[in-house]
Amino acid sequence: MSVGIRLKEERARLGLSQSVLAQAGGVARSSQAYFEADTHLPGGAYLIAIDKLGIDVLYVLTGQRAGGAAAAPPAPLPRDEQDLLALYRGSSPAGKAAIRATGVAVAQPLSAPARKGKKG
């Protein structure tokens, strides 16, 4: 089995689109397609970046799983969560802080009373 086939298999295992994986890896979608078609080999910076998404880079390169044969693959995230995670991972530190703050703000229950001050 080739690097491209294993890369495509890993992408499918995590439920990622070519576009999402390409963006996370810092390449164009066409480059992602070339990698999966074995027309080009991915470089180190790309492999380091996609490792952060959970791609088993050792498996992609060698065919041997990093966690051993018994390691169970994680359940894939829904597409909207994958897209949000890719955007977060591609953001600057300030952007990541803004995304976290927004997440905390919108995750607050609507029925929770607002606190105006401390009891002393």
N, CA, C and O atoms as a GROMACS GRO file, in nm:
protein
  480
    1MET      N    1   0.085  -0.118   0.000
    1MET     CA    2   0.000   0.000   0.000
    1MET      C    3   0.090   0.124   0.000
    1MET      O    4   0.195   0.125   0.064
    2SER      N    5   0.048   0.227  -0.071
    2SER     CA    6   0.129   0.349  -0.088
    2SER      C    7   0.100   0.454   0.018
    2SER      O    8   0.002   0.445   0.092
    3VAL      N    9   0.188   0.554   0.025
    3VAL     CA   10   0.170   0.668   0.114
    3VAL      C   11   0.037   0.737   0.085
    3VAL      O   12  -0.038   0.768   0.178
    4GLY      N   13   0.006   0.760  -0.042
    4GLY     CA   14  -0.117   0.827  -0.080
    4GLY      C   15  -0.242   0.752  -0.036
    4GLY      O   16  -0.338   0.811   0.013
    5ILE      N   17  -0.239   0.621  -0.054
    5ILE     CA   18  -0.355   0.540  -0.014
    5ILE      C   19  -0.372   0.543   0.138
    5ILE      O   20  -0.484   0.557   0.187
    6ARG      N   21  -0.261   0.532   0.212
    6ARG     CA   22  -0.271   0.536   0.359
    6ARG      C   23  -0.316   0.674   0.407
    6ARG      O   24  -0.391   0.685   0.503
    7LEU      N   25  -0.269   0.780   0.340
    7LEU     CA   26  -0.311   0.916   0.377
    7LEU      C   27  -0.462   0.931   0.356
    7LEU      O   28  -0.532   0.984   0.442
    8LYS      N   29  -0.512   0.884   0.243
    8LYS     CA   30  -0.655   0.891   0.215
    8LYS      C   31  -0.734   0.808   0.318
    8LYS      O   32  -0.841   0.849   0.362
    9GLU      N   33  -0.679   0.693   0.354
    9GLU     CA   34  -0.744   0.607   0.454
    9GLU      C   35  -0.752   0.677   0.589
    9GLU      O   36  -0.855   0.670   0.656
   10GLU      N   37  -0.645   0.743   0.629
   10GLU     CA   38  -0.644   0.817   0.756
   10GLU      C   39  -0.743   0.933   0.752
   10GLU      O   40  -0.814   0.958   0.849
   11ARG      N   41  -0.748   1.003   0.641
   11ARG     CA   42  -0.843   1.114   0.626
   11ARG      C   43  -0.985   1.063   0.641
   11ARG      O   44  -1.068   1.124   0.708
   12ALA      N   45  -1.014   0.950   0.577
   12ALA     CA   46  -1.148   0.891   0.585
   12ALA      C   47  -1.177   0.841   0.727
   12ALA      O   48  -1.289   0.854   0.775
   13ARG      N   49  -1.077   0.785   0.792
   13ARG     CA   50  -1.095   0.734   0.929
   13ARG      C   51  -1.141   0.844   1.022
   13ARG      O   52  -1.223   0.822   1.111
   14LEU      N   53  -1.087   0.965   1.002
   14LEU     CA   54  -1.123   1.078   1.087
   14LEU      C   55  -1.244   1.156   1.033
   14LEU      O   56  -1.290   1.251   1.096
   15GLY      N   57  -1.294   1.114   0.916
   15GLY     CA   58  -1.411   1.181   0.860
   15GLY      C   59  -1.382   1.320   0.808
   15GLY      O   60  -1.470   1.406   0.811
   16LEU      N   61  -1.260   1.343   0.760
   16LEU     CA   62  -1.220   1.476   0.712
   16LEU      C   63  -1.233   1.485   0.560
   16LEU      O   64  -1.209   1.387   0.490
   17SER      N   65  -1.270   1.600   0.511
   17SER     CA   66  -1.271   1.624   0.367
   17SER      C   67  -1.130   1.659   0.322
   17SER      O   68  -1.044   1.694   0.404
   18GLN      N   69  -1.105   1.648   0.192
   18GLN     CA   70  -0.975   1.689   0.139
   18GLN      C   71  -0.949   1.836   0.170
   18GLN      O   72  -0.837   1.874   0.204
   19SER      N   73  -1.052   1.918   0.158
   19SER     CA   74  -1.036   2.062   0.183
   19SER      C   75  -0.996   2.092   0.326
   19SER      O   76  -0.907   2.173   0.350
   20VAL      N   77  -1.060   2.026   0.421
   20VAL     CA   78  -1.029   2.049   0.563
   20VAL      C   79  -0.888   2.002   0.595
   20VAL      O   80  -0.814   2.072   0.664
   21LEU      N   81  -0.848   1.884   0.545
   21LEU     CA   82  -0.714   1.834   0.572
   21LEU      C   83  -0.609   1.921   0.505
   21LEU      O   84  -0.503   1.948   0.562
   22ALA      N   85  -0.637   1.964   0.383
   22ALA     CA   86  -0.544   2.052   0.312
   22ALA      C   87  -0.524   2.182   0.389
   22ALA      O   88  -0.411   2.227   0.407
   23GLN      N   89  -0.634   2.242   0.435
   23GLN     CA   90  -0.625   2.367   0.510
   23GLN      C   91  -0.544   2.347   0.638
   23GLN      O   92  -0.458   2.429   0.671
   24ALA      N   93  -0.571   2.240   0.709
   24ALA     CA   94  -0.497   2.212   0.833
   24ALA      C   95  -0.349   2.190   0.806
   24ALA      O   96  -0.264   2.226   0.887
   25GLY      N   97  -0.318   2.132   0.690
   25GLY     CA   98  -0.180   2.106   0.653
   25GLY      C   99  -0.110   2.222   0.586
   25GLY      O  100   0.009   2.215   0.556
   26GLY      N  101  -0.185   2.330   0.561
   26GLY     CA  102  -0.126   2.449   0.500
   26GLY      C  103  -0.098   2.436   0.352
   26GLY      O  104  -0.007   2.500   0.300
   27VAL      N  105  -0.177   2.351   0.283
   27VAL     CA  106  -0.159   2.334   0.139
   27VAL      C  107  -0.292   2.355   0.068
   27VAL      O  108  -0.397   2.361   0.131
   28ALA      N  109  -0.287   2.365  -0.064
   28ALA     CA  110  -0.408   2.377  -0.145
   28ALA      C  111  -0.477   2.240  -0.154
   28ALA      O  112  -0.414   2.136  -0.138
   29ARG      N  113  -0.609   2.243  -0.179
   29ARG     CA  114  -0.682   2.118  -0.192
   29ARG      C  115  -0.625   2.034  -0.306
   29ARG      O  116  -0.624   1.911  -0.298
   30SER      N  117  -0.578   2.099  -0.412
   30SER     CA  118  -0.519   2.024  -0.524
   30SER      C  119  -0.393   1.951  -0.480
   30SER      O  120  -0.366   1.840  -0.527
   31SER      N  121  -0.314   2.011  -0.390
   31SER     CA  122  -0.196   1.942  -0.338
   31SER      C  123  -0.238   1.819  -0.258
   31SER      O  124  -0.174   1.714  -0.267
   32GLN      N  125  -0.344   1.832  -0.180
   32GLN     CA  126  -0.394   1.718  -0.104
   32GLN      C  127  -0.432   1.605  -0.200
   32GLN      O  128  -0.401   1.489  -0.175
   33ALA      N  129  -0.499   1.639  -0.308
   33ALA     CA  130  -0.537   1.538  -0.406
   33ALA      C  131  -0.413   1.474  -0.468
   33ALA      O  132  -0.411   1.353  -0.491
   34TYR      N  133  -0.310   1.553  -0.496
   34TYR     CA  134  -0.184   1.499  -0.551
   34TYR      C  135  -0.119   1.403  -0.452
   34TYR      O  136  -0.067   1.298  -0.492
   35PHE      N  137  -0.120   1.437  -0.323
   35PHE     CA  138  -0.062   1.349  -0.221
   35PHE      C  139  -0.135   1.214  -0.221
   35PHE      O  140  -0.072   1.108  -0.219
   36GLU      N  141  -0.268   1.221  -0.224
   36GLU     CA  142  -0.348   1.099  -0.216
   36GLU      C  143  -0.339   1.016  -0.344
   36GLU      O  144  -0.362   0.895  -0.341
   37ALA      N  145  -0.307   1.080  -0.454
   37ALA     CA  146  -0.291   1.009  -0.582
   37ALA      C  147  -0.147   0.963  -0.603
   37ALA      O  148  -0.115   0.906  -0.708
   38ASP      N  149  -0.060   0.987  -0.505
   38ASP     CA  150   0.082   0.952  -0.515
   38ASP      C  151   0.153   1.022  -0.629
   38ASP      O  152   0.253   0.973  -0.680
   39THR      N  153   0.101   1.140  -0.668
   39THR     CA  154   0.168   1.221  -0.769
   39THR      C  155   0.280   1.301  -0.704
   39THR      O  156   0.385   1.322  -0.765
   40HIS      N  157   0.259   1.345  -0.579
   40HIS     CA  158   0.360   1.416  -0.500
   40HIS      C  159   0.364   1.354  -0.360
   40HIS      O  160   0.265   1.298  -0.313
   41LEU      N  161   0.479   1.365  -0.296
   41LEU     CA  162   0.490   1.321  -0.157
   41LEU      C  163   0.477   1.443  -0.065
   41LEU      O  164   0.533   1.548  -0.095
   42PRO      N  165   0.405   1.429   0.046
   42PRO     CA  166   0.392   1.542   0.138
   42PRO      C  167   0.524   1.572   0.208
   42PRO      O  168   0.606   1.483   0.229
   43GLY      N  169   0.544   1.700   0.242
   43GLY     CA  170   0.664   1.743   0.312
   43GLY      C  171   0.649   1.741   0.463
   43GLY      O  172   0.541   1.714   0.516
   44GLY      N  173   0.757   1.769   0.530
   44GLY     CA  174   0.760   1.762   0.676
   44GLY      C  175   0.666   1.859   0.745
   44GLY      O  176   0.598   1.821   0.840
   45ALA      N  177   0.660   1.984   0.699
   45ALA     CA  178   0.573   2.082   0.763
   45ALA      C  179   0.426   2.039   0.754
   45ALA      O  180   0.351   2.055   0.850
   46TYR      N  181   0.387   1.985   0.640
   46TYR     CA  182   0.251   1.935   0.622
   46TYR      C  183   0.224   1.820   0.719
   46TYR      O  184   0.120   1.817   0.784
   47LEU      N  185   0.317   1.725   0.728
   47LEU     CA  186   0.298   1.608   0.814
   47LEU      C  187   0.290   1.648   0.962
   47LEU      O  188   0.209   1.593   1.036
   48ILE      N  189   0.372   1.743   1.002
   48ILE     CA  190   0.366   1.792   1.141
   48ILE      C  191   0.229   1.855   1.168
   48ILE      O  192   0.171   1.834   1.274
   49ALA      N  193   0.180   1.932   1.074
   49ALA     CA  194   0.051   2.000   1.092
   49ALA      C  195  -0.065   1.902   1.099
   49ALA      O  196  -0.153   1.917   1.183
   50ILE      N  197  -0.068   1.801   1.011
   50ILE     CA  198  -0.182   1.709   1.012
   50ILE      C  199  -0.177   1.612   1.128
   50ILE      O  200  -0.279   1.555   1.167
   51ASP      N  201  -0.058   1.592   1.184
   51ASP     CA  202  -0.046   1.509   1.304
   51ASP      C  203  -0.132   1.567   1.417
   51ASP      O  204  -0.187   1.492   1.498
   52LYS      N  205  -0.145   1.700   1.421
   52LYS     CA  206  -0.223   1.768   1.524
   52LYS      C  207  -0.372   1.738   1.511
   52LYS      O  208  -0.447   1.756   1.608
   53LEU      N  209  -0.417   1.694   1.394
   53LEU     CA  210  -0.558   1.658   1.375
   53LEU      C  211  -0.586   1.513   1.415
   53LEU      O  212  -0.701   1.471   1.419
   54GLY      N  213  -0.480   1.438   1.443
   54GLY     CA  214  -0.499   1.298   1.478
   54GLY      C  215  -0.462   1.200   1.368
   54GLY      O  216  -0.483   1.080   1.381
   55ILE      N  217  -0.407   1.252   1.258
   55ILE     CA  218  -0.359   1.164   1.151
   55ILE      C  219  -0.240   1.086   1.206
   55ILE      O  220  -0.150   1.144   1.266
   56ASP      N  221  -0.239   0.955   1.187
   56ASP     CA  222  -0.128   0.871   1.229
   56ASP      C  223  -0.019   0.881   1.122
   56ASP      O  224  -0.017   0.803   1.027
   57VAL      N  225   0.071   0.977   1.140
   57VAL     CA  226   0.174   1.005   1.040
   57VAL      C  227   0.270   0.887   1.023
   57VAL      O  228   0.314   0.859   0.912
   58LEU      N  229   0.301   0.818   1.132
   58LEU     CA  230   0.387   0.700   1.120
   58LEU      C  231   0.323   0.597   1.028
   58LEU      O  232   0.390   0.538   0.943
   59TYR      N  233   0.193   0.576   1.044
   59TYR     CA  234   0.122   0.483   0.957
   59TYR      C  235   0.123   0.530   0.812
   59TYR      O  236   0.147   0.451   0.722
   60VAL      N  237   0.099   0.658   0.791
   60VAL     CA  238   0.099   0.712   0.655
   60VAL      C  239   0.232   0.685   0.587
   60VAL      O  240   0.236   0.645   0.470
   61LEU      N  241   0.342   0.706   0.658
   61LEU     CA  242   0.474   0.693   0.599
   61LEU      C  243   0.525   0.549   0.592
   61LEU      O  244   0.590   0.512   0.494
   62THR      N  245   0.496   0.467   0.694
   62THR     CA  246   0.556   0.334   0.702
   62THR      C  247   0.458   0.218   0.692
   62THR      O  248   0.497   0.105   0.662
   63GLY      N  249   0.331   0.245   0.717
   63GLY     CA  250   0.233   0.137   0.720
   63GLY      C  251   0.220   0.074   0.857
   63GLY      O  252   0.142  -0.020   0.874
   64GLN      N  253   0.295   0.123   0.957
   64GLN     CA  254   0.287   0.071   1.094
   64GLN      C  255   0.217   0.173   1.182
   64GLN      O  256   0.253   0.291   1.182
   65ARG      N  257   0.119   0.129   1.258
   65ARG     CA  258   0.044   0.218   1.345
   65ARG      C  259   0.129   0.264   1.462
   65ARG      O  260   0.203   0.185   1.521
   66ALA      N  261   0.119   0.391   1.495
   66ALA     CA  262   0.195   0.449   1.606
   66ALA      C  263   0.153   0.388   1.739
   66ALA      O  264   0.238   0.367   1.826
   67GLY      N  265   0.025   0.360   1.757
   67GLY     CA  266  -0.025   0.306   1.883
   67GLY      C  267  -0.028   0.154   1.886
   67GLY      O  268  -0.082   0.097   1.980
   68GLY      N  269   0.028   0.089   1.787
   68GLY     CA  270   0.023  -0.056   1.781
   68GLY      C  271  -0.104  -0.104   1.714
   68GLY      O  272  -0.197  -0.026   1.696
   69ALA      N  273  -0.108  -0.228   1.678
   69ALA     CA  274  -0.220  -0.286   1.604
   69ALA      C  275  -0.350  -0.283   1.684
   69ALA      O  276  -0.458  -0.278   1.626
   70ALA      N  277  -0.341  -0.286   1.818
   70ALA     CA  278  -0.461  -0.293   1.900
   70ALA      C  279  -0.525  -0.157   1.927
   70ALA      O  280  -0.633  -0.150   1.985
   71ALA      N  281  -0.459  -0.050   1.885
   71ALA     CA  282  -0.513   0.083   1.912
   71ALA      C  283  -0.642   0.105   1.835
   71ALA      O  284  -0.646   0.089   1.713
   72ALA      N  285  -0.748   0.141   1.907
   72ALA     CA  286  -0.877   0.166   1.843
   72ALA      C  287  -0.880   0.308   1.788
   72ALA      O  288  -0.838   0.402   1.856
   73PRO      N  289  -0.928   0.324   1.666
   73PRO     CA  290  -0.936   0.459   1.610
   73PRO      C  291  -1.042   0.541   1.682
   73PRO      O  292  -1.145   0.487   1.723
   74PRO      N  293  -1.018   0.672   1.698
   74PRO     CA  294  -1.120   0.755   1.762
   74PRO      C  295  -1.240   0.772   1.670
   74PRO      O  296  -1.230   0.762   1.548
   75ALA      N  297  -1.354   0.796   1.732
   75ALA     CA  298  -1.475   0.820   1.653
   75ALA      C  299  -1.460   0.952   1.578
   75ALA      O  300  -1.412   1.050   1.635
   76PRO      N  301  -1.499   0.955   1.451
   76PRO     CA  302  -1.486   1.080   1.376
   76PRO      C  303  -1.580   1.187   1.429
   76PRO      O  304  -1.690   1.158   1.476
   77LEU      N  305  -1.535   1.311   1.421
   77LEU     CA  306  -1.617   1.425   1.462
   77LEU      C  307  -1.717   1.458   1.352
   77LEU      O  308  -1.690   1.433   1.235
   78PRO      N  309  -1.832   1.514   1.387
   78PRO     CA  310  -1.924   1.564   1.284
   78PRO      C  311  -1.856   1.674   1.202
   78PRO      O  312  -1.766   1.741   1.252
   79ARG      N  313  -1.898   1.692   1.079
   79ARG     CA  314  -1.835   1.784   0.985
   79ARG      C  315  -1.824   1.926   1.042
   79ARG      O  316  -1.720   1.990   1.026
   80ASP      N  317  -1.930   1.977   1.107
   80ASP     CA  318  -1.924   2.114   1.158
   80ASP      C  319  -1.818   2.127   1.268
   80ASP      O  320  -1.754   2.232   1.279
   81GLU      N  321  -1.800   2.023   1.348
   81GLU     CA  322  -1.697   2.026   1.452
   81GLU      C  323  -1.558   2.017   1.390
   81GLU      O  324  -1.464   2.081   1.439
   82GLN      N  325  -1.542   1.939   1.285
   82GLN     CA  326  -1.414   1.929   1.215
   82GLN      C  327  -1.375   2.064   1.158
   82GLN      O  328  -1.260   2.108   1.170
   83ASP      N  329  -1.472   2.131   1.095
   83ASP     CA  330  -1.445   2.261   1.034
   83ASP      C  331  -1.406   2.364   1.141
   83ASP      O  332  -1.312   2.441   1.121
   84LEU      N  333  -1.477   2.364   1.254
   84LEU     CA  334  -1.446   2.457   1.362
   84LEU      C  335  -1.308   2.428   1.420
   84LEU      O  336  -1.232   2.521   1.448
   85LEU      N  337  -1.276   2.301   1.438
   85LEU     CA  338  -1.145   2.264   1.491
   85LEU      C  339  -1.033   2.306   1.395
   85LEU      O  340  -0.930   2.356   1.439
   86ALA      N  341  -1.053   2.286   1.266
   86ALA     CA  342  -0.953   2.326   1.168
   86ALA      C  343  -0.932   2.478   1.170
   86ALA      O  344  -0.819   2.526   1.160
   87LEU      N  345  -1.041   2.553   1.182
   87LEU     CA  346  -1.030   2.699   1.191
   87LEU      C  347  -0.955   2.740   1.317
   87LEU      O  348  -0.869   2.828   1.314
   88TYR      N  349  -0.988   2.676   1.429
   88TYR     CA  350  -0.921   2.707   1.555
   88TYR      C  351  -0.772   2.679   1.545
   88TYR      O  352  -0.689   2.762   1.583
   89ARG      N  353  -0.737   2.562   1.493
   89ARG     CA  354  -0.596   2.524   1.485
   89ARG      C  355  -0.518   2.611   1.389
   89ARG      O  356  -0.396   2.624   1.403
   90GLY      N  357  -0.584   2.671   1.293
   90GLY     CA  358  -0.517   2.759   1.198
   90GLY      C  359  -0.512   2.904   1.242
   90GLY      O  360  -0.460   2.990   1.171
   91SER      N  361  -0.568   2.933   1.359
   91SER     CA  362  -0.576   3.072   1.407
   91SER      C  363  -0.450   3.113   1.483
   91SER      O  364  -0.373   3.030   1.530
   92SER      N  365  -0.433   3.243   1.494
   92SER     CA  366  -0.326   3.301   1.575
   92SER      C  367  -0.362   3.280   1.723
   92SER      O  368  -0.476   3.243   1.753
   93PRO      N  369  -0.268   3.302   1.814
   93PRO     CA  370  -0.302   3.291   1.957
   93PRO      C  371  -0.418   3.383   1.997
   93PRO      O  372  -0.503   3.344   2.076
   94ALA      N  373  -0.421   3.504   1.942
   94ALA     CA  374  -0.531   3.596   1.973
   94ALA      C  375  -0.663   3.542   1.917
   94ALA      O  376  -0.767   3.552   1.981
   95GLY      N  377  -0.657   3.486   1.798
   95GLY     CA  378  -0.777   3.428   1.738
   95GLY      C  379  -0.828   3.309   1.819
   95GLY      O  380  -0.948   3.294   1.838
   96LYS      N  381  -0.735   3.225   1.866
   96LYS     CA  382  -0.774   3.110   1.949
   96LYS      C  383  -0.841   3.157   2.078
   96LYS      O  384  -0.940   3.099   2.122
   97ALA      N  385  -0.786   3.264   2.138
   97ALA     CA  386  -0.846   3.318   2.261
   97ALA      C  387  -0.987   3.370   2.234
   97ALA      O  388  -1.077   3.350   2.315
   98ALA      N  389  -1.006   3.435   2.120
   98ALA     CA  390  -1.139   3.486   2.084
   98ALA      C  391  -1.237   3.372   2.061
   98ALA      O  392  -1.353   3.380   2.100
   99ILE      N  393  -1.190   3.267   1.996
   99ILE     CA  394  -1.278   3.151   1.972
   99ILE      C  395  -1.317   3.085   2.103
   99ILE      O  396  -1.433   3.049   2.122
  100ARG      N  397  -1.220   3.070   2.195
  100ARG     CA  398  -1.251   3.012   2.327
  100ARG      C  399  -1.350   3.098   2.403
  100ARG      O  400  -1.446   3.047   2.461
  101ALA      N  401  -1.329   3.230   2.403
  101ALA     CA  402  -1.418   3.322   2.474
  101ALA      C  403  -1.559   3.316   2.416
  101ALA      O  404  -1.658   3.318   2.489
  102THR      N  405  -1.567   3.310   2.284
  102THR     CA  406  -1.698   3.299   2.220
  102THR      C  407  -1.766   3.168   2.257
  102THR      O  408  -1.885   3.166   2.286
  103GLY      N  409  -1.690   3.060   2.257
  103GLY     CA  410  -1.745   2.930   2.295
  103GLY      C  411  -1.799   2.929   2.437
  103GLY      O  412  -1.906   2.875   2.463
  104VAL      N  413  -1.724   2.988   2.528
  104VAL     CA  414  -1.768   2.995   2.668
  104VAL      C  415  -1.895   3.078   2.678
  104VAL      O  416  -1.989   3.041   2.749
  105ALA      N  417  -1.899   3.191   2.606
  105ALA     CA  418  -2.015   3.280   2.613
  105ALA      C  419  -2.141   3.213   2.558
  105ALA      O  420  -2.248   3.225   2.618
  106VAL      N  421  -2.130   3.145   2.447
  106VAL     CA  422  -2.250   3.085   2.388
  106VAL      C  423  -2.289   2.954   2.453
  106VAL      O  424  -2.401   2.908   2.436
  107ALA      N  425  -2.198   2.893   2.529
  107ALA     CA  426  -2.229   2.767   2.595
  107ALA      C  427  -2.300   2.786   2.728
  107ALA      O  428  -2.346   2.689   2.787
  108GLN      N  429  -2.311   2.911   2.777
  108GLN     CA  430  -2.377   2.938   2.903
  108GLN      C  431  -2.527   2.909   2.889
  108GLN      O  432  -2.588   2.950   2.790
  109PRO      N  433  -2.586   2.840   2.986
  109PRO     CA  434  -2.729   2.814   2.978
  109PRO      C  435  -2.809   2.944   2.974
  109PRO      O  436  -2.777   3.039   3.047
  110LEU      N  437  -2.910   2.949   2.892
  110LEU     CA  438  -2.992   3.070   2.880
  110LEU      C  439  -3.070   3.099   3.007
  110LEU      O  440  -3.102   3.215   3.035
  111SER      N  441  -3.101   2.996   3.085
  111SER     CA  442  -3.181   3.016   3.205
  111SER      C  443  -3.097   3.052   3.326
  111SER      O  444  -3.154   3.081   3.432
  112ALA      N  445  -2.966   3.052   3.316
  112ALA     CA  446  -2.882   3.084   3.431
  112ALA      C  447  -2.893   3.231   3.463
  112ALA      O  448  -2.883   3.315   3.374
  113PRO      N  449  -2.914   3.266   3.592
  113PRO     CA  450  -2.923   3.407   3.628
  113PRO      C  451  -2.788   3.475   3.614
  113PRO      O  452  -2.684   3.416   3.644
  114ALA      N  453  -2.790   3.597   3.567
  114ALA     CA  454  -2.668   3.674   3.552
  114ALA      C  455  -2.624   3.726   3.689
  114ALA      O  456  -2.706   3.773   3.767
  115ARG      N  457  -2.497   3.716   3.719
  115ARG     CA  458  -2.444   3.766   3.845
  115ARG      C  459  -2.396   3.910   3.824
  115ARG      O  460  -2.317   3.938   3.734
  116LYS      N  461  -2.446   3.998   3.907
  116LYS     CA  462  -2.410   4.139   3.895
  116LYS      C  463  -2.296   4.177   3.988
  116LYS      O  464  -2.226   4.275   3.962
  117GLY      N  465  -2.278   4.105   4.092
  117GLY     CA  466  -2.173   4.140   4.188
  117GLY      C  467  -2.154   4.030   4.289
  117GLY      O  468  -2.230   3.932   4.291
  118LYS      N  469  -2.053   4.045   4.372
  118LYS     CA  470  -2.025   3.944   4.473
  118LYS      C  471  -2.098   3.975   4.603
  118LYS      O  472  -2.119   4.092   4.637
  119LYS      N  473  -2.137   3.871   4.673
  119LYS     CA  474  -2.191   3.889   4.808
  119LYS      C  475  -2.074   3.902   4.902
  119LYS      O  476  -1.975   3.830   4.889
  120GLY      N  477  -2.082   3.989   4.995
  120GLY     CA  478  -1.968   4.009   5.078
  120GLY      C  479  -1.996   4.002   5.218
  120GLY      O  480  -1.906   4.018   5.300
   0.00000   0.00000   0.00000
